[in-house]
Amino acid sequence: MPDRPAHFPALAVACPTCGSAPGQLCTSHSGTRPRRHDVHQTRTAAHNAQTRSTQ
Ligand SMILES: [Zn+2]
């Protein structure tokens, strides 16, 4: 497996929890470490809400 962040669908929106911009990975507290393997649940929820609203 290549050591690179996966592309999560939720990256299309900004994260309400950590404030990551669209296209950027979520970060842990204070933005010291990127969350390479998942995103915040609030971000997934925000993406789902946006996806639904556009369909
Ligand atoms: Zn986040």
mmCIF file of the protein (N, C-alpha, C, O) and its ligand, coordinates in Angstrom:
data_MODEL
# 
_entry.id   MODEL 
# 
loop_
_entity.id 
_entity.type 
_entity.pdbx_number_of_molecules 
1 polymer     1 
2 non-polymer 1 
# 
_entity_poly.entity_id                      1 
_entity_poly.type                           'polypeptide(L)' 
_entity_poly.nstd_linkage                   no 
_entity_poly.nstd_monomer                   no 
_entity_poly.pdbx_seq_one_letter_code       MPDRPAHFPALAVACPTCGSAPGQLCTSHSGTRPRRHDVHQTRTAAHNAQTRSTQ 
_entity_poly.pdbx_seq_one_letter_code_can   MPDRPAHFPALAVACPTCGSAPGQLCTSHSGTRPRRHDVHQTRTAAHNAQTRSTQ 
_entity_poly.pdbx_strand_id                 A 
# 
loop_
_entity_poly_seq.entity_id 
_entity_poly_seq.num 
_entity_poly_seq.mon_id 
_entity_poly_seq.hetero 
1 1  MET n 
1 2  PRO n 
1 3  ASP n 
1 4  ARG n 
1 5  PRO n 
1 6  ALA n 
1 7  HIS n 
1 8  PHE n 
1 9  PRO n 
1 10 ALA n 
1 11 LEU n 
1 12 ALA n 
1 13 VAL n 
1 14 ALA n 
1 15 CYS n 
1 16 PRO n 
1 17 THR n 
1 18 CYS n 
1 19 GLY n 
1 20 SER n 
1 21 ALA n 
1 22 PRO n 
1 23 GLY n 
1 24 GLN n 
1 25 LEU n 
1 26 CYS n 
1 27 THR n 
1 28 SER n 
1 29 HIS n 
1 30 SER n 
1 31 GLY n 
1 32 THR n 
1 33 ARG n 
1 34 PRO n 
1 35 ARG n 
1 36 ARG n 
1 37 HIS n 
1 38 ASP n 
1 39 VAL n 
1 40 HIS n 
1 41 GLN n 
1 42 THR n 
1 43 ARG n 
1 44 THR n 
1 45 ALA n 
1 46 ALA n 
1 47 HIS n 
1 48 ASN n 
1 49 ALA n 
1 50 GLN n 
1 51 THR n 
1 52 ARG n 
1 53 SER n 
1 54 THR n 
1 55 GLN n 
# 
loop_
_struct_asym.id 
_struct_asym.entity_id 
A 1 
B 2 
# 
loop_
_chem_comp.id 
_chem_comp.type 
_chem_comp.mon_nstd_flag 
ALA 'L-peptide linking' y 
ARG 'L-peptide linking' y 
ASN 'L-peptide linking' y 
ASP 'L-peptide linking' y 
CYS 'L-peptide linking' y 
GLN 'L-peptide linking' y 
GLY 'peptide linking'   y 
HIS 'L-peptide linking' y 
LEU 'L-peptide linking' y 
MET 'L-peptide linking' y 
PHE 'L-peptide linking' y 
PRO 'L-peptide linking' y 
SER 'L-peptide linking' y 
THR 'L-peptide linking' y 
VAL 'L-peptide linking' y 
ZN  non-polymer         . 
# 
_pdbx_entity_nonpoly.entity_id   2 
_pdbx_entity_nonpoly.name        ? 
_pdbx_entity_nonpoly.comp_id     ZN 
# 
_pdbx_nonpoly_scheme.asym_id         B 
_pdbx_nonpoly_scheme.entity_id       2 
_pdbx_nonpoly_scheme.mon_id          ZN 
_pdbx_nonpoly_scheme.ndb_seq_num     1 
_pdbx_nonpoly_scheme.pdb_seq_num     101 
_pdbx_nonpoly_scheme.auth_seq_num    101 
_pdbx_nonpoly_scheme.pdb_mon_id      ZN 
_pdbx_nonpoly_scheme.auth_mon_id     ZN 
_pdbx_nonpoly_scheme.pdb_strand_id   A 
_pdbx_nonpoly_scheme.pdb_ins_code    . 
# 
loop_
_atom_site.group_PDB 
_atom_site.id 
_atom_site.type_symbol 
_atom_site.label_atom_id 
_atom_site.label_alt_id 
_atom_site.label_comp_id 
_atom_site.label_asym_id 
_atom_site.label_entity_id 
_atom_site.label_seq_id 
_atom_site.pdbx_PDB_ins_code 
_atom_site.Cartn_x 
_atom_site.Cartn_y 
_atom_site.Cartn_z 
_atom_site.occupancy 
_atom_site.B_iso_or_equiv 
_atom_site.pdbx_formal_charge 
_atom_site.auth_seq_id 
_atom_site.auth_comp_id 
_atom_site.auth_asym_id 
_atom_site.auth_atom_id 
_atom_site.pdbx_PDB_model_num 
ATOM   1   N  N  . MET A 1 1  ? 0.841   -1.196 0.000  1.00 0.00 ? 1   MET A N  1 
ATOM   2   C  CA . MET A 1 1  ? 0.000   0.000  0.000  1.00 0.00 ? 1   MET A CA 1 
ATOM   3   C  C  . MET A 1 1  ? 0.877   1.247  0.000  1.00 0.00 ? 1   MET A C  1 
ATOM   4   O  O  . MET A 1 1  ? 1.787   1.349  0.822  1.00 0.00 ? 1   MET A O  1 
ATOM   5   N  N  . PRO A 1 2  ? 0.635   2.175  -0.877 1.00 0.00 ? 2   PRO A N  1 
ATOM   6   C  CA . PRO A 1 2  ? 1.394   3.423  -0.876 1.00 0.00 ? 2   PRO A CA 1 
ATOM   7   C  C  . PRO A 1 2  ? 1.099   4.241  0.372  1.00 0.00 ? 2   PRO A C  1 
ATOM   8   O  O  . PRO A 1 2  ? -0.034  4.269  0.852  1.00 0.00 ? 2   PRO A O  1 
ATOM   9   N  N  . ASP A 1 3  ? 2.095   4.889  0.881  1.00 0.00 ? 3   ASP A N  1 
ATOM   10  C  CA . ASP A 1 3  ? 1.934   5.657  2.101  1.00 0.00 ? 3   ASP A CA 1 
ATOM   11  C  C  . ASP A 1 3  ? 1.434   7.057  1.768  1.00 0.00 ? 3   ASP A C  1 
ATOM   12  O  O  . ASP A 1 3  ? 2.163   8.046  1.849  1.00 0.00 ? 3   ASP A O  1 
ATOM   13  N  N  . ARG A 1 4  ? 0.209   7.097  1.404  1.00 0.00 ? 4   ARG A N  1 
ATOM   14  C  CA . ARG A 1 4  ? -0.386  8.395  1.084  1.00 0.00 ? 4   ARG A CA 1 
ATOM   15  C  C  . ARG A 1 4  ? -1.810  8.437  1.612  1.00 0.00 ? 4   ARG A C  1 
ATOM   16  O  O  . ARG A 1 4  ? -2.456  7.400  1.766  1.00 0.00 ? 4   ARG A O  1 
ATOM   17  N  N  . PRO A 1 5  ? -2.286  9.619  1.884  1.00 0.00 ? 5   PRO A N  1 
ATOM   18  C  CA . PRO A 1 5  ? -3.636  9.709  2.432  1.00 0.00 ? 5   PRO A CA 1 
ATOM   19  C  C  . PRO A 1 5  ? -4.670  9.230  1.425  1.00 0.00 ? 5   PRO A C  1 
ATOM   20  O  O  . PRO A 1 5  ? -4.554  9.479  0.225  1.00 0.00 ? 5   PRO A O  1 
ATOM   21  N  N  . ALA A 1 6  ? -5.661  8.554  1.923  1.00 0.00 ? 6   ALA A N  1 
ATOM   22  C  CA . ALA A 1 6  ? -6.770  8.163  1.073  1.00 0.00 ? 6   ALA A CA 1 
ATOM   23  C  C  . ALA A 1 6  ? -7.618  9.383  0.743  1.00 0.00 ? 6   ALA A C  1 
ATOM   24  O  O  . ALA A 1 6  ? -7.594  10.396 1.441  1.00 0.00 ? 6   ALA A O  1 
ATOM   25  N  N  . HIS A 1 7  ? -8.345  9.253  -0.314 1.00 0.00 ? 7   HIS A N  1 
ATOM   26  C  CA . HIS A 1 7  ? -9.232  10.360 -0.682 1.00 0.00 ? 7   HIS A CA 1 
ATOM   27  C  C  . HIS A 1 7  ? -10.640 10.036 -0.227 1.00 0.00 ? 7   HIS A C  1 
ATOM   28  O  O  . HIS A 1 7  ? -11.323 9.183  -0.795 1.00 0.00 ? 7   HIS A O  1 
ATOM   29  N  N  . PHE A 1 8  ? -11.045 10.724 0.793  1.00 0.00 ? 8   PHE A N  1 
ATOM   30  C  CA . PHE A 1 8  ? -12.377 10.503 1.323  1.00 0.00 ? 8   PHE A CA 1 
ATOM   31  C  C  . PHE A 1 8  ? -13.374 11.434 0.624  1.00 0.00 ? 8   PHE A C  1 
ATOM   32  O  O  . PHE A 1 8  ? -13.058 12.591 0.347  1.00 0.00 ? 8   PHE A O  1 
ATOM   33  N  N  . PRO A 1 9  ? -14.541 10.942 0.350  1.00 0.00 ? 9   PRO A N  1 
ATOM   34  C  CA . PRO A 1 9  ? -15.560 11.811 -0.257 1.00 0.00 ? 9   PRO A CA 1 
ATOM   35  C  C  . PRO A 1 9  ? -15.815 13.060 0.578  1.00 0.00 ? 9   PRO A C  1 
ATOM   36  O  O  . PRO A 1 9  ? -16.118 14.128 0.046  1.00 0.00 ? 9   PRO A O  1 
ATOM   37  N  N  . ALA A 1 10 ? -15.688 12.909 1.892  1.00 0.00 ? 10  ALA A N  1 
ATOM   38  C  CA . ALA A 1 10 ? -15.981 14.029 2.788  1.00 0.00 ? 10  ALA A CA 1 
ATOM   39  C  C  . ALA A 1 10 ? -14.976 15.165 2.637  1.00 0.00 ? 10  ALA A C  1 
ATOM   40  O  O  . ALA A 1 10 ? -15.217 16.269 3.127  1.00 0.00 ? 10  ALA A O  1 
ATOM   41  N  N  . LEU A 1 11 ? -13.852 14.913 1.966  1.00 0.00 ? 11  LEU A N  1 
ATOM   42  C  CA . LEU A 1 11 ? -12.865 15.976 1.774  1.00 0.00 ? 11  LEU A CA 1 
ATOM   43  C  C  . LEU A 1 11 ? -13.396 17.079 0.868  1.00 0.00 ? 11  LEU A C  1 
ATOM   44  O  O  . LEU A 1 11 ? -12.793 18.147 0.764  1.00 0.00 ? 11  LEU A O  1 
ATOM   45  N  N  . ALA A 1 12 ? -14.517 16.822 0.219  1.00 0.00 ? 12  ALA A N  1 
ATOM   46  C  CA . ALA A 1 12 ? -15.085 17.834 -0.671 1.00 0.00 ? 12  ALA A CA 1 
ATOM   47  C  C  . ALA A 1 12 ? -15.634 19.029 0.095  1.00 0.00 ? 12  ALA A C  1 
ATOM   48  O  O  . ALA A 1 12 ? -15.859 20.098 -0.473 1.00 0.00 ? 12  ALA A O  1 
ATOM   49  N  N  . VAL A 1 13 ? -15.844 18.833 1.384  1.00 0.00 ? 13  VAL A N  1 
ATOM   50  C  CA . VAL A 1 13 ? -16.370 19.937 2.186  1.00 0.00 ? 13  VAL A CA 1 
ATOM   51  C  C  . VAL A 1 13 ? -15.386 20.274 3.310  1.00 0.00 ? 13  VAL A C  1 
ATOM   52  O  O  . VAL A 1 13 ? -14.519 19.471 3.654  1.00 0.00 ? 13  VAL A O  1 
ATOM   53  N  N  . ALA A 1 14 ? -15.536 21.458 3.865  1.00 0.00 ? 14  ALA A N  1 
ATOM   54  C  CA . ALA A 1 14 ? -14.713 21.838 5.011  1.00 0.00 ? 14  ALA A CA 1 
ATOM   55  C  C  . ALA A 1 14 ? -15.170 21.085 6.259  1.00 0.00 ? 14  ALA A C  1 
ATOM   56  O  O  . ALA A 1 14 ? -16.331 20.691 6.367  1.00 0.00 ? 14  ALA A O  1 
ATOM   57  N  N  . CYS A 1 15 ? -14.247 20.893 7.194  1.00 0.00 ? 15  CYS A N  1 
ATOM   58  C  CA . CYS A 1 15 ? -14.600 20.159 8.409  1.00 0.00 ? 15  CYS A CA 1 
ATOM   59  C  C  . CYS A 1 15 ? -15.073 21.112 9.497  1.00 0.00 ? 15  CYS A C  1 
ATOM   60  O  O  . CYS A 1 15 ? -14.359 22.046 9.861  1.00 0.00 ? 15  CYS A O  1 
ATOM   61  N  N  . PRO A 1 16 ? -16.268 20.879 10.013 1.00 0.00 ? 16  PRO A N  1 
ATOM   62  C  CA . PRO A 1 16 ? -16.779 21.732 11.085 1.00 0.00 ? 16  PRO A CA 1 
ATOM   63  C  C  . PRO A 1 16 ? -16.014 21.559 12.395 1.00 0.00 ? 16  PRO A C  1 
ATOM   64  O  O  . PRO A 1 16 ? -16.018 22.447 13.247 1.00 0.00 ? 16  PRO A O  1 
ATOM   65  N  N  . THR A 1 17 ? -15.369 20.423 12.547 1.00 0.00 ? 17  THR A N  1 
ATOM   66  C  CA . THR A 1 17 ? -14.712 20.132 13.819 1.00 0.00 ? 17  THR A CA 1 
ATOM   67  C  C  . THR A 1 17 ? -13.315 20.729 13.901 1.00 0.00 ? 17  THR A C  1 
ATOM   68  O  O  . THR A 1 17 ? -13.002 21.441 14.856 1.00 0.00 ? 17  THR A O  1 
ATOM   69  N  N  . CYS A 1 18 ? -12.483 20.451 12.927 1.00 0.00 ? 18  CYS A N  1 
ATOM   70  C  CA . CYS A 1 18 ? -11.095 20.912 13.004 1.00 0.00 ? 18  CYS A CA 1 
ATOM   71  C  C  . CYS A 1 18 ? -10.823 22.084 12.062 1.00 0.00 ? 18  CYS A C  1 
ATOM   72  O  O  . CYS A 1 18 ? -9.743  22.672 12.097 1.00 0.00 ? 18  CYS A O  1 
ATOM   73  N  N  . GLY A 1 19 ? -11.795 22.422 11.228 1.00 0.00 ? 19  GLY A N  1 
ATOM   74  C  CA . GLY A 1 19 ? -11.635 23.597 10.385 1.00 0.00 ? 19  GLY A CA 1 
ATOM   75  C  C  . GLY A 1 19 ? -10.795 23.361 9.147  1.00 0.00 ? 19  GLY A C  1 
ATOM   76  O  O  . GLY A 1 19 ? -10.371 24.322 8.505  1.00 0.00 ? 19  GLY A O  1 
ATOM   77  N  N  . SER A 1 20 ? -10.541 22.111 8.794  1.00 0.00 ? 20  SER A N  1 
ATOM   78  C  CA . SER A 1 20 ? -9.779  21.838 7.591  1.00 0.00 ? 20  SER A CA 1 
ATOM   79  C  C  . SER A 1 20 ? -10.534 22.316 6.356  1.00 0.00 ? 20  SER A C  1 
ATOM   80  O  O  . SER A 1 20 ? -11.751 22.159 6.254  1.00 0.00 ? 20  SER A O  1 
ATOM   81  N  N  . ALA A 1 21 ? -9.796  22.898 5.428  1.00 0.00 ? 21  ALA A N  1 
ATOM   82  C  CA . ALA A 1 21 ? -10.415 23.387 4.205  1.00 0.00 ? 21  ALA A CA 1 
ATOM   83  C  C  . ALA A 1 21 ? -10.754 22.208 3.303  1.00 0.00 ? 21  ALA A C  1 
ATOM   84  O  O  . ALA A 1 21 ? -10.196 21.122 3.457  1.00 0.00 ? 21  ALA A O  1 
ATOM   85  N  N  . PRO A 1 22 ? -11.675 22.424 2.357  1.00 0.00 ? 22  PRO A N  1 
ATOM   86  C  CA . PRO A 1 22 ? -11.995 21.362 1.392  1.00 0.00 ? 22  PRO A CA 1 
ATOM   87  C  C  . PRO A 1 22 ? -10.730 20.861 0.691  1.00 0.00 ? 22  PRO A C  1 
ATOM   88  O  O  . PRO A 1 22 ? -9.898  21.660 0.262  1.00 0.00 ? 22  PRO A O  1 
ATOM   89  N  N  . GLY A 1 23 ? -10.593 19.564 0.579  1.00 0.00 ? 23  GLY A N  1 
ATOM   90  C  CA . GLY A 1 23 ? -9.426  18.985 -0.058 1.00 0.00 ? 23  GLY A CA 1 
ATOM   91  C  C  . GLY A 1 23 ? -8.288  18.693 0.901  1.00 0.00 ? 23  GLY A C  1 
ATOM   92  O  O  . GLY A 1 23 ? -7.314  18.041 0.525  1.00 0.00 ? 23  GLY A O  1 
ATOM   93  N  N  . GLN A 1 24 ? -8.398  19.165 2.131  1.00 0.00 ? 24  GLN A N  1 
ATOM   94  C  CA . GLN A 1 24 ? -7.350  18.939 3.118  1.00 0.00 ? 24  GLN A CA 1 
ATOM   95  C  C  . GLN A 1 24 ? -7.816  17.899 4.126  1.00 0.00 ? 24  GLN A C  1 
ATOM   96  O  O  . GLN A 1 24 ? -8.994  17.834 4.476  1.00 0.00 ? 24  GLN A O  1 
ATOM   97  N  N  . LEU A 1 25 ? -6.875  17.091 4.582  1.00 0.00 ? 25  LEU A N  1 
ATOM   98  C  CA . LEU A 1 25 ? -7.214  16.083 5.576  1.00 0.00 ? 25  LEU A CA 1 
ATOM   99  C  C  . LEU A 1 25 ? -7.588  16.733 6.893  1.00 0.00 ? 25  LEU A C  1 
ATOM   100 O  O  . LEU A 1 25 ? -7.158  17.842 7.211  1.00 0.00 ? 25  LEU A O  1 
ATOM   101 N  N  . CYS A 1 26 ? -8.390  16.019 7.643  1.00 0.00 ? 26  CYS A N  1 
ATOM   102 C  CA . CYS A 1 26 ? -8.668  16.450 9.003  1.00 0.00 ? 26  CYS A CA 1 
ATOM   103 C  C  . CYS A 1 26 ? -7.390  16.393 9.826  1.00 0.00 ? 26  CYS A C  1 
ATOM   104 O  O  . CYS A 1 26 ? -6.486  15.608 9.541  1.00 0.00 ? 26  CYS A O  1 
ATOM   105 N  N  . THR A 1 27 ? -7.332  17.217 10.826 1.00 0.00 ? 27  THR A N  1 
ATOM   106 C  CA . THR A 1 27 ? -6.181  17.193 11.723 1.00 0.00 ? 27  THR A CA 1 
ATOM   107 C  C  . THR A 1 27 ? -6.647  16.927 13.144 1.00 0.00 ? 27  THR A C  1 
ATOM   108 O  O  . THR A 1 27 ? -7.818  17.103 13.483 1.00 0.00 ? 27  THR A O  1 
ATOM   109 N  N  . SER A 1 28 ? -5.709  16.503 13.953 1.00 0.00 ? 28  SER A N  1 
ATOM   110 C  CA . SER A 1 28 ? -6.025  16.292 15.355 1.00 0.00 ? 28  SER A CA 1 
ATOM   111 C  C  . SER A 1 28 ? -6.082  17.637 16.072 1.00 0.00 ? 28  SER A C  1 
ATOM   112 O  O  . SER A 1 28 ? -6.058  18.685 15.426 1.00 0.00 ? 28  SER A O  1 
ATOM   113 N  N  . HIS A 1 29 ? -6.154  17.614 17.351 1.00 0.00 ? 29  HIS A N  1 
ATOM   114 C  CA . HIS A 1 29 ? -6.236  18.840 18.131 1.00 0.00 ? 29  HIS A CA 1 
ATOM   115 C  C  . HIS A 1 29 ? -5.070  19.768 17.805 1.00 0.00 ? 29  HIS A C  1 
ATOM   116 O  O  . HIS A 1 29 ? -3.918  19.341 17.736 1.00 0.00 ? 29  HIS A O  1 
ATOM   117 N  N  . SER A 1 30 ? -5.387  21.020 17.609 1.00 0.00 ? 30  SER A N  1 
ATOM   118 C  CA . SER A 1 30 ? -4.397  22.049 17.292 1.00 0.00 ? 30  SER A CA 1 
ATOM   119 C  C  . SER A 1 30 ? -3.771  21.856 15.925 1.00 0.00 ? 30  SER A C  1 
ATOM   120 O  O  . SER A 1 30 ? -2.845  22.582 15.563 1.00 0.00 ? 30  SER A O  1 
ATOM   121 N  N  . GLY A 1 31 ? -4.257  20.894 15.163 1.00 0.00 ? 31  GLY A N  1 
ATOM   122 C  CA . GLY A 1 31 ? -3.753  20.687 13.822 1.00 0.00 ? 31  GLY A CA 1 
ATOM   123 C  C  . GLY A 1 31 ? -2.327  20.183 13.781 1.00 0.00 ? 31  GLY A C  1 
ATOM   124 O  O  . GLY A 1 31 ? -1.612  20.426 12.809 1.00 0.00 ? 31  GLY A O  1 
ATOM   125 N  N  . THR A 1 32 ? -1.906  19.490 14.816 1.00 0.00 ? 32  THR A N  1 
ATOM   126 C  CA . THR A 1 32 ? -0.526  19.032 14.862 1.00 0.00 ? 32  THR A CA 1 
ATOM   127 C  C  . THR A 1 32 ? -0.289  17.788 14.024 1.00 0.00 ? 32  THR A C  1 
ATOM   128 O  O  . THR A 1 32 ? 0.793   17.597 13.468 1.00 0.00 ? 32  THR A O  1 
ATOM   129 N  N  . ARG A 1 33 ? -1.301  16.952 13.939 1.00 0.00 ? 33  ARG A N  1 
ATOM   130 C  CA . ARG A 1 33 ? -1.133  15.706 13.178 1.00 0.00 ? 33  ARG A CA 1 
ATOM   131 C  C  . ARG A 1 33 ? -2.327  15.484 12.267 1.00 0.00 ? 33  ARG A C  1 
ATOM   132 O  O  . ARG A 1 33 ? -3.472  15.601 12.703 1.00 0.00 ? 33  ARG A O  1 
ATOM   133 N  N  . PRO A 1 34 ? -2.069  15.162 11.004 1.00 0.00 ? 34  PRO A N  1 
ATOM   134 C  CA . PRO A 1 34 ? -3.185  14.870 10.102 1.00 0.00 ? 34  PRO A CA 1 
ATOM   135 C  C  . PRO A 1 34 ? -3.791  13.516 10.409 1.00 0.00 ? 34  PRO A C  1 
ATOM   136 O  O  . PRO A 1 34 ? -3.101  12.578 10.808 1.00 0.00 ? 34  PRO A O  1 
ATOM   137 N  N  . ARG A 1 35 ? -5.081  13.439 10.215 1.00 0.00 ? 35  ARG A N  1 
ATOM   138 C  CA . ARG A 1 35 ? -5.785  12.157 10.361 1.00 0.00 ? 35  ARG A CA 1 
ATOM   139 C  C  . ARG A 1 35 ? -5.790  11.492 8.992  1.00 0.00 ? 35  ARG A C  1 
ATOM   140 O  O  . ARG A 1 35 ? -6.603  11.822 8.129  1.00 0.00 ? 35  ARG A O  1 
ATOM   141 N  N  . ARG A 1 36 ? -4.896  10.578 8.812  1.00 0.00 ? 36  ARG A N  1 
ATOM   142 C  CA . ARG A 1 36 ? -4.676  10.007 7.492  1.00 0.00 ? 36  ARG A CA 1 
ATOM   143 C  C  . ARG A 1 36 ? -5.668  8.906  7.156  1.00 0.00 ? 36  ARG A C  1 
ATOM   144 O  O  . ARG A 1 36 ? -5.857  8.574  5.986  1.00 0.00 ? 36  ARG A O  1 
ATOM   145 N  N  . HIS A 1 37 ? -6.291  8.349  8.160  1.00 0.00 ? 37  HIS A N  1 
ATOM   146 C  CA . HIS A 1 37 ? -7.096  7.149  7.918  1.00 0.00 ? 37  HIS A CA 1 
ATOM   147 C  C  . HIS A 1 37 ? -8.591  7.381  8.049  1.00 0.00 ? 37  HIS A C  1 
ATOM   148 O  O  . HIS A 1 37 ? -9.400  6.511  7.728  1.00 0.00 ? 37  HIS A O  1 
ATOM   149 N  N  . ASP A 1 38 ? -8.943  8.557  8.522  1.00 0.00 ? 38  ASP A N  1 
ATOM   150 C  CA . ASP A 1 38 ? -10.375 8.831  8.609  1.00 0.00 ? 38  ASP A CA 1 
ATOM   151 C  C  . ASP A 1 38 ? -10.574 10.343 8.719  1.00 0.00 ? 38  ASP A C  1 
ATOM   152 O  O  . ASP A 1 38 ? -9.618  11.115 8.800  1.00 0.00 ? 38  ASP A O  1 
ATOM   153 N  N  . VAL A 1 39 ? -11.820 10.730 8.718  1.00 0.00 ? 39  VAL A N  1 
ATOM   154 C  CA . VAL A 1 39 ? -12.162 12.133 8.912  1.00 0.00 ? 39  VAL A CA 1 
ATOM   155 C  C  . VAL A 1 39 ? -13.147 12.232 10.061 1.00 0.00 ? 39  VAL A C  1 
ATOM   156 O  O  . VAL A 1 39 ? -13.717 11.225 10.483 1.00 0.00 ? 39  VAL A O  1 
ATOM   157 N  N  . HIS A 1 40 ? -13.349 13.421 10.563 1.00 0.00 ? 40  HIS A N  1 
ATOM   158 C  CA . HIS A 1 40 ? -14.277 13.583 11.662 1.00 0.00 ? 40  HIS A CA 1 
ATOM   159 C  C  . HIS A 1 40 ? -15.694 13.224 11.231 1.00 0.00 ? 40  HIS A C  1 
ATOM   160 O  O  . HIS A 1 40 ? -16.093 13.448 10.088 1.00 0.00 ? 40  HIS A O  1 
ATOM   161 N  N  . GLN A 1 41 ? -16.434 12.669 12.166 1.00 0.00 ? 41  GLN A N  1 
ATOM   162 C  CA . GLN A 1 41 ? -17.798 12.258 11.842 1.00 0.00 ? 41  GLN A CA 1 
ATOM   163 C  C  . GLN A 1 41 ? -18.642 13.436 11.420 1.00 0.00 ? 41  GLN A C  1 
ATOM   164 O  O  . GLN A 1 41 ? -19.529 13.302 10.577 1.00 0.00 ? 41  GLN A O  1 
ATOM   165 N  N  . THR A 1 42 ? -18.370 14.597 12.005 1.00 0.00 ? 42  THR A N  1 
ATOM   166 C  CA . THR A 1 42 ? -19.150 15.775 11.646 1.00 0.00 ? 42  THR A CA 1 
ATOM   167 C  C  . THR A 1 42 ? -18.912 16.154 10.191 1.00 0.00 ? 42  THR A C  1 
ATOM   168 O  O  . THR A 1 42 ? -19.800 16.683 9.523  1.00 0.00 ? 42  THR A O  1 
ATOM   169 N  N  . ARG A 1 43 ? -17.710 15.880 9.710  1.00 0.00 ? 43  ARG A N  1 
ATOM   170 C  CA . ARG A 1 43 ? -17.399 16.205 8.325  1.00 0.00 ? 43  ARG A CA 1 
ATOM   171 C  C  . ARG A 1 43 ? -18.128 15.275 7.371  1.00 0.00 ? 43  ARG A C  1 
ATOM   172 O  O  . ARG A 1 43 ? -18.655 15.702 6.344  1.00 0.00 ? 43  ARG A O  1 
ATOM   173 N  N  . THR A 1 44 ? -18.148 14.003 7.728  1.00 0.00 ? 44  THR A N  1 
ATOM   174 C  CA . THR A 1 44 ? -18.902 13.042 6.930  1.00 0.00 ? 44  THR A CA 1 
ATOM   175 C  C  . THR A 1 44 ? -20.380 13.412 6.898  1.00 0.00 ? 44  THR A C  1 
ATOM   176 O  O  . THR A 1 44 ? -21.041 13.335 5.863  1.00 0.00 ? 44  THR A O  1 
ATOM   177 N  N  . ALA A 1 45 ? -20.872 13.812 8.054  1.00 0.00 ? 45  ALA A N  1 
ATOM   178 C  CA . ALA A 1 45 ? -22.281 14.205 8.132  1.00 0.00 ? 45  ALA A CA 1 
ATOM   179 C  C  . ALA A 1 45 ? -22.537 15.439 7.281  1.00 0.00 ? 45  ALA A C  1 
ATOM   180 O  O  . ALA A 1 45 ? -23.554 15.524 6.592  1.00 0.00 ? 45  ALA A O  1 
ATOM   181 N  N  . ALA A 1 46 ? -21.620 16.391 7.328  1.00 0.00 ? 46  ALA A N  1 
ATOM   182 C  CA . ALA A 1 46 ? -21.784 17.614 6.544  1.00 0.00 ? 46  ALA A CA 1 
ATOM   183 C  C  . ALA A 1 46 ? -21.764 17.299 5.055  1.00 0.00 ? 46  ALA A C  1 
ATOM   184 O  O  . ALA A 1 46 ? -22.526 17.871 4.276  1.00 0.00 ? 46  ALA A O  1 
ATOM   185 N  N  . HIS A 1 47 ? -20.884 16.387 4.671  1.00 0.00 ? 47  HIS A N  1 
ATOM   186 C  CA . HIS A 1 47 ? -20.811 16.003 3.263  1.00 0.00 ? 47  HIS A CA 1 
ATOM   187 C  C  . HIS A 1 47 ? -22.083 15.302 2.822  1.00 0.00 ? 47  HIS A C  1 
ATOM   188 O  O  . HIS A 1 47 ? -22.606 15.554 1.736  1.00 0.00 ? 47  HIS A O  1 
ATOM   189 N  N  . ASN A 1 48 ? -22.567 14.421 3.677  1.00 0.00 ? 48  ASN A N  1 
ATOM   190 C  CA . ASN A 1 48 ? -23.811 13.726 3.349  1.00 0.00 ? 48  ASN A CA 1 
ATOM   191 C  C  . ASN A 1 48 ? -24.958 14.713 3.192  1.00 0.00 ? 48  ASN A C  1 
ATOM   192 O  O  . ASN A 1 48 ? -25.777 14.589 2.281  1.00 0.00 ? 48  ASN A O  1 
ATOM   193 N  N  . ALA A 1 49 ? -25.010 15.682 4.077  1.00 0.00 ? 49  ALA A N  1 
ATOM   194 C  CA . ALA A 1 49 ? -26.086 16.666 4.024  1.00 0.00 ? 49  ALA A CA 1 
ATOM   195 C  C  . ALA A 1 49 ? -25.991 17.474 2.730  1.00 0.00 ? 49  ALA A C  1 
ATOM   196 O  O  . ALA A 1 49 ? -27.001 17.748 2.082  1.00 0.00 ? 49  ALA A O  1 
ATOM   197 N  N  . GLN A 1 50 ? -24.776 17.846 2.369  1.00 0.00 ? 50  GLN A N  1 
ATOM   198 C  CA . GLN A 1 50 ? -24.598 18.642 1.153  1.00 0.00 ? 50  GLN A CA 1 
ATOM   199 C  C  . GLN A 1 50 ? -24.944 17.818 -0.080 1.00 0.00 ? 50  GLN A C  1 
ATOM   200 O  O  . GLN A 1 50 ? -25.564 18.316 -1.020 1.00 0.00 ? 50  GLN A O  1 
ATOM   201 N  N  . THR A 1 51 ? -24.539 16.563 -0.066 1.00 0.00 ? 51  THR A N  1 
ATOM   202 C  CA . THR A 1 51 ? -24.829 15.698 -1.207 1.00 0.00 ? 51  THR A CA 1 
ATOM   203 C  C  . THR A 1 51 ? -26.333 15.529 -1.400 1.00 0.00 ? 51  THR A C  1 
ATOM   204 O  O  . THR A 1 51 ? -26.844 15.559 -2.520 1.00 0.00 ? 51  THR A O  1 
ATOM   205 N  N  . ARG A 1 52 ? -27.011 15.353 -0.296 1.00 0.00 ? 52  ARG A N  1 
ATOM   206 C  CA . ARG A 1 52 ? -28.453 15.188 -0.389 1.00 0.00 ? 52  ARG A CA 1 
ATOM   207 C  C  . ARG A 1 52 ? -29.112 16.466 -0.902 1.00 0.00 ? 52  ARG A C  1 
ATOM   208 O  O  . ARG A 1 52 ? -30.041 16.420 -1.708 1.00 0.00 ? 52  ARG A O  1 
ATOM   209 N  N  . SER A 1 53 ? -28.623 17.594 -0.427 1.00 0.00 ? 53  SER A N  1 
ATOM   210 C  CA . SER A 1 53 ? -29.277 18.855 -0.782 1.00 0.00 ? 53  SER A CA 1 
ATOM   211 C  C  . SER A 1 53 ? -29.096 19.196 -2.242 1.00 0.00 ? 53  SER A C  1 
ATOM   212 O  O  . SER A 1 53 ? -29.867 19.979 -2.796 1.00 0.00 ? 53  SER A O  1 
ATOM   213 N  N  . THR A 1 54 ? -28.080 18.615 -2.881 1.00 0.00 ? 54  THR A N  1 
ATOM   214 C  CA . THR A 1 54 ? -27.796 18.944 -4.275 1.00 0.00 ? 54  THR A CA 1 
ATOM   215 C  C  . THR A 1 54 ? -28.448 17.963 -5.220 1.00 0.00 ? 54  THR A C  1 
ATOM   216 O  O  . THR A 1 54 ? -28.393 18.150 -6.436 1.00 0.00 ? 54  THR A O  1 
ATOM   217 N  N  . GLN A 1 55 ? -29.063 16.924 -4.691 1.00 0.00 ? 55  GLN A N  1 
ATOM   218 C  CA . GLN A 1 55 ? -29.689 15.954 -5.564 1.00 0.00 ? 55  GLN A CA 1 
ATOM   219 C  C  . GLN A 1 55 ? -31.193 16.134 -5.600 1.00 0.00 ? 55  GLN A C  1 
ATOM   220 O  O  . GLN A 1 55 ? -31.887 15.391 -6.294 1.00 0.00 ? 55  GLN A O  1 
HETATM 221 ZN ZN . ZN  B 2 .  ? -11.921 17.375 10.916 1.00 0.00 2 101 ZN  A ZN 1 
# 
